[in-house]
Structure formats: C-alpha cells, structure tokens
Amino acid sequence: MAPKGSQRTVNKVVAENRKARFNYEIIDTYEAGLVLTGTEVKSLREGKANIAESYASDEGDEIWLINSHLPEYLQANRFNHEPRRRRKLLLSKREINRLRAAINREGMTLVPLKIYFNEKGRAKLELALAKGKKLHDKRETEKERDWNRQKSRLLKAN
C-alpha cells in the first residue's frame, strides 16, 4: 500500500463550458469559490450542472455568477433552491480589483470555464478573463484544429 502523502488526487469536473475556448481568447484564468446552499452542493455532486450560457459580472465590491443552471435536488422536497439563481463568487480583493479594471478599461469578459471539486471537496469555479473572438479568428482556430487532426492521422498511418 502506498503512503498516504503520495496518492495523487484528481479534481472531479462537474460542468465544463466547452464553447468558451472557441468563442473567446482566454487571457488569464482564476480559481474562485462558490457560495452555495446544501441542495446545490448535492446537485453538483450528482454531476448535474450547466454553465454553457453563464457569465460573471461585477456588481459593487463583489463578482456574481449569472445564468448558471444547477437543477433542483430531487430529495430536498420544499427546501430546494432556485435553479438559475445568481451565485456569489469568492475572490480576494486584489483579484476583484484586477478583474474590474480589465473589464472596464479593456472591454474584456468574465467567462466560467468549469466547475469542479478540489482535493478538499470544495466546489470551485475556473473563471477566465477573455476577449471575444471575431469570425475570422474562429475560422483560423477551426483550420488549425482540422490540420492537427489530419497530421495525427498521417503520423499514425506511417
């Protein structure tokens, strides 16, 4: 049996925004905690979440996750949460100020990339500071992806 400290822990990804890397140029990423209720955590542990249409917004001195969908936990009965409620993100003051400056000055967007559970079992959100891609940039990304796929096929054939 391996010693306790040598075991690798893997973050369990619950929800991923796969279109974000195609639609946006990712400048920087941040790890943020989420303020959740008990039923939301249980729903996340079941692996049911959708952050495809969600985004983050700064309001006052806080950053909020808006339009994320965490379905109701079926066993919770009347103590359930609202599936599309706004959820507060936990970031340090310095990170919030840095993000607010980038959003206001450079016209960037806060896009959630994935929700996962860390080694301690806490729900975390990977948040990206991103700039929207133009149509020609998206075409270039598509061409590059196709070329890499074709190149790997040719190398496998030899």
Summary of the structure (lengths in Angstrom):
residues: 158
radius of gyration: 18.7
end to end distance: 41.6
largest distance: 61.4
contacts: 410
relative contact order: 0.23
helix: 37%
strand: 32%
